[in-house]
Amino acid sequence: MFEICRSPLVLGFILALQVATGCATTLPPVIEYSPSFTYSYPTSEAKASDVTIAIVRPVAAGGFANASQMGTLYLQHATAFNSAMAAQFQELLSKKGFKQTGPFDDLNSMTFPDKKGADLALTAQVGITVAIPQEQIRHQDDLFGTRPGVLYSSSGPCTVSGYVSYVLLEPLSGEKLWVKKMDIPTTEVDCSAERGGPGLGTIIANDAAHALEQVFTVVMKKAWDYLSPEEVIMLKKQSQELRAKKVY
């Protein structure tokens, strides 16, 4: 027959064990960050010009490093980035004094009257690479249920680089009249993190989204700098000459 020891030391150890075990709780889920892709153009507006530009949604060009680790959340960010570019193009053209139509998904989605009614079409090819640090997994002793048995971590930056090509073309033929390529300055944010449970991938994707926000600002500012009303008026004349040759 065993006798239970009632000493204060043993009772204190049992109480501490019970408290520690009770403190082991499930981690809250990681909230997905929704990036804000916006850019504020200068307040001054150009004089209205007799040029109508059809906006065609930007298309992705190129791959993404370690994109599989970011999963659908990254794809959502990439889609939002391109959609926001189309929306910003609308504001940009308005500020520059141009008439506009669209945005259209692509040239094929434009009807013949849509194409004929537009002097030019504006689109962009987006080749952005997002490199993220590899996830590290470390197993550790589960001390009385007070810490997770598996620890997920990452160390290093998320890096965004690549290019964007802004394109003006003749809508009916699809012929490119003007291409301005911008190499994106390498942009980094710290993606070092540690989590005692699932969710690290979302944390990294959230951090990468902040880098994409910085890149978006640079991309739209460059679009503003490139799109000169004087040059666009000259391109309208080229578009008209091209149509005359092709008898549109």
C-alpha positions in Angstrom: 0.0 0.0 0.0 1.4 3.3 -1.1 1.2 6.4 1.1 0.6 9.8 -0.7 3.1 12.4 0.4 1.5 15.6 1.4 4.6 17.8 1.8 4.3 21.5 0.7 7.0 20.9 -1.9 5.1 18.1 -3.7 1.8 19.9 -3.4 3.4 23.0 -4.9 4.8 21.0 -7.8 1.4 19.4 -8.5 -0.3 22.8 -8.5 2.3 24.3 -10.8 1.8 21.4 -13.2 -1.9 21.8 -13.2 -1.6 25.6 -13.9 0.9 25.1 -16.7 -1.2 22.4 -18.3 -4.2 24.7 -18.1 -2.3 27.5 -19.8 -1.6 25.5 -23.0 -4.0 27.1 -25.4 -4.6 26.9 -29.1 -3.0 29.7 -31.1 -5.4 32.1 -32.8 -5.5 31.9 -36.6 -3.3 34.3 -38.6 -5.4 37.0 -40.3 -4.8 37.5 -44.0 -3.7 41.0 -44.9 -5.4 42.7 -47.7 -2.9 45.0 -49.4 -3.9 48.5 -50.5 -2.6 49.2 -54.0 -3.2 52.9 -54.5 -1.2 55.9 -55.7 -2.1 59.6 -55.5 -1.5 61.5 -58.7 -0.7 65.2 -58.7 -3.7 67.4 -58.2 -3.2 69.6 -61.4 -5.0 68.3 -64.4 -3.9 68.6 -68.0 -6.0 70.3 -70.7 -8.5 68.0 -72.3 -7.3 66.4 -75.5 -9.1 64.8 -78.4 -7.6 61.4 -77.8 -9.6 58.3 -76.7 -7.6 55.5 -75.1 -9.0 52.1 -74.3 -7.6 50.5 -71.1 -6.8 46.8 -71.4 -6.1 45.0 -68.1 -2.4 44.3 -67.4 -1.2 40.8 -68.0 1.3 38.7 -66.0 4.5 37.8 -67.6 7.2 35.7 -66.0 7.3 33.5 -63.0 7.5 33.8 -59.2 10.2 32.3 -57.0 8.8 30.0 -54.2 5.3 31.0 -55.2 4.0 27.6 -54.2 4.8 28.3 -50.6 2.5 31.4 -50.7 -0.3 29.5 -52.3 -3.6 31.1 -53.2 -3.0 34.1 -50.9 -0.1 35.2 -53.1 -2.2 34.6 -56.3 -4.9 36.9 -54.8 -2.2 39.6 -54.2 -1.0 39.3 -57.8 -4.5 39.5 -59.2 -5.3 42.5 -57.0 -2.0 44.2 -58.1 -3.0 43.9 -61.8 -6.6 45.0 -61.2 -5.5 48.0 -59.2 -3.2 49.0 -62.1 -6.2 49.1 -64.5 -8.1 51.2 -62.0 -5.2 53.6 -61.6 -4.8 53.9 -65.4 -8.4 55.2 -65.4 -7.4 58.0 -63.0 -4.1 58.6 -64.7 -5.8 59.2 -68.1 -8.4 61.4 -66.6 -5.7 63.5 -64.9 -3.8 63.7 -68.2 -6.9 65.0 -70.0 -7.6 61.9 -72.2 -10.9 60.3 -72.9 -11.1 56.6 -72.0 -13.0 53.4 -72.4 -12.8 50.1 -70.6 -11.1 48.5 -68.8 -11.3 45.4 -71.1 -10.0 42.0 -70.2 -8.0 41.9 -73.5 -8.2 43.1 -77.1 -10.3 40.1 -78.1 -13.0 41.1 -75.6 -13.3 44.5 -77.4 -16.0 44.7 -80.1 -15.2 46.2 -83.5 -16.9 49.5 -82.6 -14.9 49.5 -79.3 -11.7 49.2 -81.2 -12.6 51.7 -83.9 -13.8 54.2 -81.4 -10.5 54.2 -79.5 -7.4 55.9 -81.0 -5.0 53.9 -78.8 -5.1 51.1 -76.3 -3.1 51.2 -73.1 -2.0 48.0 -71.3 1.0 46.7 -69.3 3.0 43.5 -69.0 3.9 42.7 -65.4 6.9 40.5 -64.8 7.3 40.5 -61.0 9.3 38.0 -59.0 8.7 37.5 -55.3 11.3 35.5 -53.5 10.5 34.5 -49.9 12.6 32.7 -47.3 12.3 29.0 -46.8 10.3 27.8 -43.8 12.2 26.0 -41.1 10.6 23.3 -38.9 12.1 22.5 -35.5 10.7 19.8 -33.2 11.0 20.4 -29.4 10.0 18.8 -26.2 6.4 19.6 -25.2 7.2 20.6 -21.6 4.0 19.9 -19.6 1.9 21.2 -22.6 3.3 24.7 -22.2 5.0 25.0 -25.6 4.2 23.5 -29.0 5.9 20.4 -30.1 6.7 21.9 -33.6 8.1 25.4 -34.1 7.8 27.0 -37.6 10.2 29.8 -38.4 11.7 31.8 -41.3 14.7 34.1 -41.4 15.5 36.7 -44.0 13.8 39.1 -46.3 11.0 38.8 -48.9 12.4 40.3 -52.1 10.4 41.8 -54.9 12.1 42.5 -58.3 11.3 42.3 -62.0 9.9 44.7 -64.6 6.8 46.3 -66.0 6.4 47.2 -69.6 3.8 49.9 -70.4 2.4 49.5 -73.9 0.3 51.7 -76.2 -1.0 50.0 -79.4 -3.3 50.5 -82.3 -6.5 48.7 -81.2 -7.7 47.3 -84.5 -4.5 45.7 -85.6 -3.0 45.2 -82.1 0.3 46.6 -83.4 2.5 48.1 -80.7 3.3 51.8 -81.2 5.0 52.6 -77.9 6.7 50.5 -75.3 8.3 51.8 -72.1 10.0 49.2 -69.9 10.8 49.8 -66.3 13.1 47.7 -64.2 11.7 47.5 -60.7 14.2 48.4 -58.0 14.8 45.5 -55.7 12.5 46.0 -52.8 12.9 44.0 -49.5 10.9 43.7 -46.3 12.0 41.5 -43.3 10.1 38.2 -43.4 11.7 36.7 -40.3 9.0 35.2 -38.1 8.4 32.4 -35.7 5.2 30.5 -34.8 4.4 27.5 -32.7 1.8 26.1 -35.1 0.4 26.4 -38.6 0.1 29.9 -40.1 3.7 30.9 -40.9 3.1 30.8 -44.6 0.3 33.4 -44.2 2.6 35.6 -42.1 5.2 35.6 -44.8 2.7 36.3 -47.5 1.4 39.2 -45.5 4.9 40.6 -45.2 5.5 40.1 -48.9 2.2 42.1 -49.6 3.8 45.1 -47.9 6.7 44.9 -50.3 4.3 44.7 -53.2 2.6 47.9 -52.0 5.9 49.7 -52.1 6.5 48.4 -55.7 3.0 49.4 -56.8 3.7 53.0 -55.8 6.9 53.1 -57.9 5.2 51.4 -60.8 2.3 53.9 -61.0 4.5 56.9 -60.5 6.6 55.8 -63.5 3.5 55.3 -65.6 2.6 59.0 -64.8 6.1 60.1 -65.8 6.1 58.1 -69.0 2.7 59.1 -70.4 3.3 62.5 -72.0 0.2 64.1 -73.6 2.4 65.6 -76.3 3.8 62.2 -77.2 0.4 60.5 -77.1 -1.1 63.0 -79.5 1.8 62.1 -81.9 1.0 58.4 -81.4 -2.6 59.1 -82.3 -1.4 60.4 -85.7 0.6 57.2 -86.2 -2.4 55.1 -85.3 -4.5 57.0 -87.9 -1.8 56.5 -90.6 -1.6 52.8 -89.8 -5.4 52.4 -90.1 -5.3 54.2 -93.5 -2.7 51.8 -94.8 -4.7 48.8 -93.6 -7.9 50.3 -94.8 -9.8 50.1 -91.5 
